[in-house]
C-alpha cells in the first residue's frame, strides 16, 4: 500500500513538472493576441487624445463656458481604479502560488472596485449639467470617458468570467492561469488609459 501511494505521488509530481516545462517552452499565444488587440486599442485612444489636444489648442477659451469640470468624484474614481491594479496583481500572485482561494478573493475585490468606478462615472454624468452635444469639449469628454467606461465594463466581465470558471476544481493552478493573466493585463491597460484621460480632461483643464 505504501509503495502504491508513493508511486502515485511520484507520477503526479512528474506530470506537474512536465506540464510546467511545456508551459515554459510553448507559451500560450492567446496572450500575444491580447497584446496585439490592446496595441490597436491604444492607437484608437491615441487618436482621441491627439484630436482633443488639437481642438484645445485651437480654442480661445477651454473649456467653453457652461462646461465646468469638478475634481472630487473623478479623483475618487482614479484612486479606486489605480488601486485596483495592485489588488488584481495580488490575485495573479496568489494563483502562481497555487492559492486559488486567494486569487478568488483578490479578483472579487477588483470586480467590486471596478463596479464602484462605473457607478461613480454614471453619477458624474447625471450631475454634470451638460450633455454630449453642448459644445466641442462636452462632445470630447463624453466620447472619451464613455469609450473608456465601455472598456472598464468589458474588463469587469473578464474578471467575473475568471471567478465563474474558478468554481471548477483544477481549472486554474500554478501551471494553468493564462485566463487570469489576460484579465490582469487588460485591467492594467484600462488603468493606464484612465490616468492619461484624467490628466487631459481634468487636471490640465483646471490648471
SULLIN-V886732 format. One record per residue. N is the residue number from 1. PSI is psi in degrees with one decimal (* if undefined). Layout:
n=(N	N)
psi=(PSI	PSI)
This chain:
n=(1	2	3	4	5	6	7	8	9	10	11	12	13	14	15	16	17	18	19	20	21	22	23	24	25	26	27	28	29	30	31	32	33	34	35	36	37	38	39	40	41	42	43	44	45	46	47	48	49	50	51	52	53	54	55	56	57	58	59	60	61	62	63	64	65	66	67	68	69	70	71	72	73	74	75	76	77	78	79	80	81	82	83	84	85	86	87	88	89	90	91	92	93	94	95	96	97	98	99	100	101	102	103	104	105	106	107	108	109	110	111	112	113	114	115	116	117	118	119	120	121	122	123	124	125	126	127	128	129	130	131	132	133	134	135	136	137	138	139	140	141	142	143	144	145	146	147	148	149	150	151	152	153	154	155	156	157	158	159	160	161	162	163	164	165	166	167	168	169	170	171	172	173	174	175	176	177	178	179	180	181	182	183	184	185	186	187	188	189	190	191	192	193	194	195	196	197	198	199	200	201	202	203	204	205	206	207)
psi=(-39.8	-40.2	-38.2	-41.9	-39.5	-41.3	-39.4	-43.6	-41.2	-41.2	-40.7	-45.1	-40.3	-40.7	-40.4	-39.3	-43.3	-38.0	-39.0	-43.9	-41.9	-39.5	-37.9	-38.1	-28.6	78.0	147.5	121.8	-7.3	-32.9	-41.5	-40.0	-41.1	-43.9	-36.6	-42.7	-43.5	-31.9	-40.6	-36.5	-34.8	-38.8	-38.0	-47.5	-37.0	-37.4	-40.8	-46.3	-44.0	-43.0	-43.8	-45.1	-35.8	-45.0	-40.6	-41.4	-28.6	-11.8	145.6	-43.2	130.8	126.9	161.1	157.8	138.1	1.2	61.1	148.7	131.7	146.4	-20.5	-60.5	-49.9	-29.0	-43.1	-43.8	-40.5	-43.5	-43.7	-47.2	-43.7	-40.3	-33.8	-24.3	-39.0	-36.4	-45.4	-30.2	-31.9	-36.0	-42.2	-40.1	-38.5	-44.8	-28.8	-8.6	13.2	27.9	84.8	-40.6	-41.6	-41.1	-45.6	-43.3	-52.0	-32.8	-34.1	-40.8	-40.7	-42.8	-41.4	-42.4	-37.8	-40.6	-37.9	-41.9	-47.4	-39.6	-40.2	-36.7	-41.0	-43.5	-42.4	-45.2	-39.4	-19.5	2.6	-39.8	3.2	157.5	-174.2	-36.4	13.2	-48.4	-176.8	-34.3	-47.4	-39.2	-47.3	-41.9	-52.6	-36.8	-48.4	-45.3	-34.7	-41.9	-38.6	-41.5	-36.0	-40.6	-37.7	-41.6	-43.2	-42.9	-38.4	-40.9	-38.8	-43.7	-43.6	-34.5	-40.4	-45.1	-39.3	-45.1	-28.0	-10.0	-29.0	128.1	126.4	-0.8	-39.6	141.9	-174.9	-24.4	-7.9	91.7	26.2	-43.4	-37.6	-44.6	-40.5	-40.2	-39.5	-44.7	-45.4	-41.7	-39.4	-39.3	-45.8	-40.9	-44.4	-43.9	-39.5	-38.5	-42.1	-44.3	-44.8	-40.7	-44.8	-48.1	-26.3	-61.5	-52.6	-23.5	-34.2	-24.3	*)
